[in-house]
């Protein structure tokens, strides 16, 4: 199974609906089973004899050969209980089904949760506290995972309700090494340390025919995905919300500077193609028509598959803003959680632990190329092998450690859209930056207050 079979987050969102319902596993040769984690009874048949555990996820085997191979491997090698897989498409249907099943007293035993849902599930009383379990498993201690943001997503008031299951993913910039070098820059973007450096490099790599940009030095993002604004905000010393998620915190000088930077790049420096629903940023990048684009640490699969053989690229962490203290961005790691109401919580924990601790996480990586933030994956021989073939992946760990949290407002989709619609109007010249920030803050704080009173 090679890296090209792994789906990135955006690709999966488009494909998830194709594989709802019963799961059919493709035949695929899997590695020999590793020994079960030392603290677990898994594999011995003693932990949950005669128990069936429902494992719910949006990772569809029909959409990924690697995921299909993982499910087949797990079924064959986890012998402490029978696993019943439930595949539900990512999005509103997933959330609604979790809440409905919990209210009915029929939740799944093991639940794959996005970072943007887990806190709300926890606040609604849907999830179990996992501290008593985690404290007995040294391999799942917080310091065993990369990225402080990874721990922020899965805990509240010092209590843990999740264990990382994928990532660490991070918002970064992809740079065209050939165009950088031709413009006199380091081909790996080492010269681009600050926002001023970014502007200078973008100008140097922009080509115009009159007023029309024919080669973009940088693509201004559309801000409809909240991590774009958040990554620039964090690189400028800011944050989208306070630690308790009780109020928005982006309507300040740091937020204004982010909008001013992006507006200037689009309208004053004219280094970007216009924002439009039809603009395909990754395609423009691999075609050599855009020199710097917002991307993610997961994007190597797509780039390696689509690029011409001679195309050279690299990844860099978001440059430092005027109020920042270094390169930064956004990091996230989705997780496993245990819903309250499972009839066999100890058995469910045993399966969760088996899946999330070495050597099983390394085996899953070998099978599917999917990682978790567990440090032992990145110390394995397989990781060394991956870096030899795709050296761009070396950015994953420094990006995870430099990244701030992905905003996890309640009623996330509504909050995300409220912010994105307002901020994009600034880039398109339809609204002043301060007016847009005021309105985005008002809308988001209304969402937070509505959730608090629910």
C-alpha positions in Angstrom: 0.0 0.0 0.0 1.7 3.2 -1.0 1.1 6.8 0.1 -0.9 7.7 -2.9 -3.8 5.7 -1.6 -4.2 7.9 1.5 -7.0 10.4 1.2 -6.5 14.0 2.4 -9.2 15.6 4.4 -10.8 17.6 1.5 -10.8 14.6 -0.8 -12.5 12.5 1.8 -15.2 15.0 2.4 -16.1 14.6 -1.3 -16.0 10.9 -1.3 -17.4 9.9 2.1 -20.9 9.7 0.9 -20.1 7.0 -1.6 -19.6 4.3 1.0 -22.2 4.6 3.7 -23.8 1.5 5.0 -22.4 -2.0 5.2 -18.6 -2.3 4.8 -17.0 -4.7 2.2 -13.4 -5.4 2.7 -11.0 -5.6 -0.2 -8.6 -8.5 -0.1 -5.1 -7.2 0.7 -2.0 -8.8 2.2 -1.3 -7.4 5.6 1.8 -7.5 7.7 2.3 -10.1 10.4 0.5 -9.2 13.6 2.6 -7.5 16.2 2.4 -8.4 19.8 -0.4 -6.7 21.6 0.5 -3.7 23.7 1.9 -4.8 27.0 -0.8 -3.2 29.1 -3.6 -4.7 27.1 -5.3 -8.1 27.2 -6.1 -7.7 23.5 -5.2 -10.7 21.3 -5.4 -13.1 24.2 -9.1 -13.5 24.1 -9.5 -12.8 27.8 -10.6 -9.2 27.9 -14.1 -9.4 26.4 -14.9 -13.0 25.5 -18.2 -13.2 23.7 -18.6 -9.5 23.4 -19.3 -7.6 20.1 -18.0 -4.0 19.9 -19.4 -1.5 17.4 -16.7 0.6 15.8 -18.0 3.7 14.1 -16.0 5.8 11.6 -16.2 7.9 8.5 -13.1 6.3 7.0 -14.8 4.3 4.2 -13.0 1.1 2.9 -14.6 1.6 -0.5 -12.8 5.0 -0.7 -9.3 3.8 0.4 -7.5 0.6 -0.2 -5.3 1.3 2.8 -8.3 1.7 5.2 -9.9 -1.5 3.8 -6.6 -3.3 4.5 -6.5 -1.9 8.0 -10.0 -3.1 8.9 -9.2 -6.5 7.5 -6.0 -6.7 9.5 -7.7 -5.5 12.7 -10.5 -8.1 12.3 -8.0 -10.9 11.9 -5.7 -9.9 14.7 -7.8 -8.5 17.5 -9.2 -11.6 19.1 -10.5 -10.2 22.4 -13.9 -9.3 21.0 -15.8 -9.4 17.7 -15.8 -6.0 15.9 -18.8 -4.7 14.1 -17.9 -1.8 11.8 -20.3 1.1 11.1 -19.5 3.6 8.4 -21.3 6.9 8.4 -20.4 9.8 6.1 -18.5 12.8 7.6 -20.7 15.7 8.5 -24.1 16.6 9.9 -25.4 13.0 9.5 -22.5 11.7 11.6 -23.2 14.2 14.4 -26.9 13.6 14.4 -26.6 9.9 14.5 -24.2 10.0 17.5 -26.5 12.3 19.4 -29.6 10.3 18.5 -28.0 6.9 19.4 -26.8 8.3 22.7 -30.2 9.6 23.6 -31.7 6.2 22.7 -29.2 4.4 24.9 -27.7 2.6 21.9 -24.3 4.3 21.2 -21.4 2.7 19.4 -18.7 1.3 21.7 -15.7 3.0 19.9 -16.3 6.3 18.1 -14.0 8.1 15.7 -14.5 11.8 16.3 -13.3 14.9 14.6 -11.8 17.6 16.8 -14.6 20.0 15.8 -17.2 17.6 17.4 -15.6 16.0 20.4 -15.7 18.9 22.8 -19.4 19.5 22.1 -20.1 15.8 22.5 -18.3 16.0 25.9 -20.1 19.1 27.0 -23.4 17.5 26.1 -22.5 14.6 28.4 -22.2 12.1 25.6 -18.6 10.9 26.3 -16.8 9.1 29.1 -13.9 10.6 31.0 -10.9 8.5 30.1 -8.4 9.6 32.8 -8.7 6.4 34.9 -7.9 4.4 31.8 -5.2 6.6 30.3 -3.3 6.9 33.6 -2.7 3.2 33.6 -1.1 3.2 30.1 2.3 4.9 29.9 2.3 4.7 26.1 -0.8 7.0 26.0 0.7 9.7 28.4 0.3 13.2 26.9 4.0 13.5 26.4 4.0 10.6 24.0 2.2 12.7 21.3 3.5 15.5 19.1 1.9 18.9 19.2 0.5 20.6 22.3 -2.6 21.3 20.3 -3.1 17.5 20.1 -3.8 17.4 23.8 -5.9 20.6 23.9 -8.5 19.1 21.5 -9.1 16.0 23.7 -9.2 17.5 27.2 -11.1 20.0 29.3 -10.3 21.2 32.8 -7.5 18.7 33.1 -9.7 15.7 32.1 -9.2 13.7 28.9 -12.0 12.4 26.8 -10.2 11.3 23.7 -7.0 9.5 22.4 -5.4 10.7 19.1 -6.1 8.5 16.1 -5.0 10.5 13.1 -2.6 13.3 12.3 -0.8 15.4 13.2 -2.2 17.4 10.3 -1.1 21.0 9.9 -1.9 24.0 7.7 1.3 25.0 5.9 2.5 26.6 2.7 3.6 24.6 -0.4 6.3 26.3 -2.4 7.5 25.7 -6.0 11.2 25.1 -5.5 12.1 25.8 -9.2 10.4 29.2 -9.2 12.0 30.1 -5.9 15.5 29.2 -7.0 15.0 31.1 -10.3 14.0 34.2 -8.3 17.2 34.0 -6.2 15.6 32.3 -3.1 16.5 29.1 -1.3 14.5 26.3 -3.1 13.2 25.0 0.2 11.8 28.4 1.3 14.3 28.9 4.1 14.4 32.7 3.2 10.7 33.1 3.9 10.7 33.7 7.6 8.3 36.7 8.0 5.3 38.1 6.3 7.5 40.8 4.7 9.6 37.9 3.2 6.4 36.3 1.9 5.4 39.5 0.1 8.8 40.0 -1.4 9.0 36.4 -2.6 5.5 36.5 -4.0 6.2 39.7 -6.0 9.4 38.2 -7.4 7.6 35.1 -8.7 4.5 36.9 -10.1 4.2 37.3 -13.9 1.6 39.6 -15.4 0.3 40.3 -18.9 -0.7 43.9 -18.4 -2.9 43.9 -15.3 -3.7 40.2 -15.6 -1.8 37.8 -13.5 -0.6 34.8 -15.6 1.6 33.3 -12.9 0.7 33.9 -9.3 3.4 34.4 -6.8 1.0 33.5 -4.0 -2.7 32.4 -3.9 -4.7 34.4 -1.4 -7.0 31.7 0.2 -10.8 32.0 0.2 -11.1 32.0 4.1 -14.2 29.7 3.8 -12.1 27.1 5.7 -11.4 28.6 9.1 -7.8 27.2 9.3 -6.5 29.7 6.7 -7.3 32.8 8.8 -6.5 30.9 12.0 -3.0 29.9 10.8 -2.1 33.5 9.9 -3.6 34.7 13.1 -1.6 32.3 15.2 1.6 33.2 13.3 0.8 36.8 14.3 0.5 35.9 18.0 -3.3 35.7 18.1 -6.0 33.1 18.6 -9.6 32.6 17.4 -11.1 32.0 20.8 -10.2 31.9 24.5 -9.2 28.6 26.1 -12.7 28.0 27.5 -14.3 28.7 24.0 -16.5 31.3 25.8 -15.8 34.2 23.4 -14.2 35.1 20.1 -10.7 36.7 20.4 -9.8 37.5 16.7 -11.2 41.0 16.6 -8.0 42.9 17.5 -4.8 44.3 16.0 -3.6 40.8 15.1 -6.8 40.0 13.2 -6.7 43.3 11.4 -3.2 42.7 10.3 -4.0 39.3 8.8 -6.8 40.8 6.7 -4.6 43.8 5.7 -1.9 41.4 4.6 -4.2 39.3 2.5 -6.0 42.3 1.0 -2.7 43.9 0.1 -1.5 40.8 -1.6 -4.6 40.6 -3.6 -5.4 44.2 -4.4 -2.2 46.3 -4.0 0.6 43.8 -4.8 -1.6 41.9 -7.2 0.2 38.6 -6.8 -2.8 36.3 -6.8 -5.5 35.0 -9.1 -9.0 36.2 -8.0 -10.9 34.1 -5.5 -13.6 32.1 -7.2 -15.5 28.8 -6.7 -13.8 27.5 -9.8 -10.2 28.2 -8.8 -8.4 24.9 -8.1 -5.4 25.9 -6.0 -3.7 22.5 -5.8 -4.0 22.1 -9.6 -2.6 25.5 -10.2 0.3 24.7 -8.0 1.3 21.4 -9.6 0.9 23.0 -13.0 3.4 25.6 -12.1 1.0 28.5 -12.4 1.1 29.4 -8.6 4.3 29.6 -6.7 3.1 29.6 -3.1 -0.2 28.1 -2.0 -1.9 27.2 1.3 -1.7 23.5 1.7 -1.4 20.8 4.4 1.0 18.2 5.6 -1.3 15.5 4.1 -1.0 16.9 0.5 2.1 14.9 -0.6 -0.2 12.1 -1.7 -2.0 14.3 -4.2 1.1 16.2 -5.3 3.2 13.1 -5.9 0.3 11.6 -7.9 -0.5 14.6 -10.1 2.8 16.4 -10.6 5.1 16.2 -13.6 8.3 14.3 -13.0 10.4 17.4 -13.1 8.2 19.4 -10.7 10.0 20.3 -7.5 8.3 21.5 -4.4 8.7 21.9 -0.6 6.7 22.7 2.5 7.2 25.6 4.9 5.5 26.6 8.1 3.5 29.8 8.0 5.9 32.8 8.2 6.0 35.0 11.4 3.7 38.0 11.5 4.6 41.4 13.0 3.2 40.4 16.4 4.3 36.8 16.3 7.2 35.0 17.9 8.1 32.6 15.1 6.7 30.5 12.3 3.4 29.0 13.3 0.0 27.7 12.0 -2.7 25.3 12.8 -2.4 21.7 14.0 -5.1 19.1 14.5 -5.4 15.4 15.3 -8.8 13.6 15.3 -9.4 11.0 18.0 -11.1 8.0 19.3 -13.7 8.5 22.1 -15.9 6.2 24.2 -19.6 7.2 24.4 -21.4 6.8 27.6 -24.0 4.0 27.7 -21.8 1.4 26.1 -22.6 -1.9 27.8 -19.0 -2.9 27.9 -16.8 0.1 28.6 -13.8 -1.9 29.7 -13.9 -4.0 26.5 -14.4 -0.8 24.4 -11.3 0.7 26.1 -9.3 -2.4 25.4 -10.0 -2.1 21.7 -9.3 1.7 21.8 -6.0 1.0 23.6 -5.0 -1.7 21.2 -5.6 0.5 18.2 -3.8 3.6 19.5 -0.6 2.2 21.1 2.6 0.8 19.6 3.2 -1.5 17.9 -0.3 -1.5 16.3 -0.2 2.2 15.3 3.1 1.5 13.4 1.5 -1.5 11.7 -1.5 0.6 10.7 1.0 3.2 9.3 2.7 0.4 7.3 -0.6 -0.8 6.0 -2.4 2.4 5.2 0.2 5.3 5.5 -2.2 6.9 8.0 -0.3 8.2 11.1 -1.3 9.3 14.6 0.7 11.9 16.5 2.3 9.1 18.5 6.1 9.7 18.7 7.0 6.0 18.1 5.6 6.1 14.6 8.1 8.8 13.7 11.0 6.9 15.2 10.2 3.7 13.2 12.2 2.3 10.3 9.1 2.7 8.2 9.1 6.5 8.8 12.8 6.7 7.7 11.8 4.8 4.6 9.0 7.2 3.8 11.3 10.2 4.2 13.7 8.8 1.7 11.0 8.7 -0.9 9.0 11.8 0.1 11.4 14.1 2.0 8.8 16.9 2.1 7.1 15.0 4.9 9.9 16.1 7.3 7.9 19.2 8.0 5.2 17.2 9.8 6.7 17.2 13.2 8.0 20.8 13.3 4.7 22.0 11.9 2.8 20.1 14.6 4.9 21.5 17.3 4.6 25.1 16.0 0.8 24.9 15.3 -1.9 26.5 17.4 -5.3 24.7 17.9 -7.8 24.4 15.2 -10.7 26.5 16.3 -13.5 24.3 17.7 -16.4 26.6 18.2 -19.7 25.0 19.1 -22.1 24.6 16.1 -18.9 24.5 14.1 -20.2 24.7 10.6 -22.4 27.7 11.4 -19.5 29.5 13.1 -17.1 28.7 10.3 -19.4 30.0 7.6 -20.2 33.2 9.6 -16.5 34.1 9.8 -15.6 33.0 6.3 -18.3 35.0 4.6 -17.4 38.2 6.4 -13.7 37.9 5.9 -13.8 37.0 2.3 -15.7 40.2 1.5 -12.6 42.2 2.7 -10.4 40.4 0.2 -12.9 41.0 -2.6 -13.2 44.7 -1.7 -16.8 44.5 -0.6 -16.3 45.4 3.1 -13.8 47.2 5.3 -11.7 45.0 7.5 -12.9 46.4 10.8 -16.5 46.1 9.8 -16.0 42.5 8.8 -14.3 41.6 12.0 -17.0 43.3 14.1 -19.7 41.4 12.3 -17.9 38.0 12.4 -17.3 38.5 16.1 -20.9 39.3 16.8 -22.2 36.3 14.8 -19.8 33.8 16.5 -20.4 35.1 20.0 -24.1 34.6 19.3 -23.5 31.0 18.4 -21.4 30.5 21.5 -24.1 32.1 23.7 -26.8 29.9 22.1 -24.8 26.8 22.8 -24.2 27.8 26.4 -27.9 28.4 27.1 -29.0 25.2 25.3 
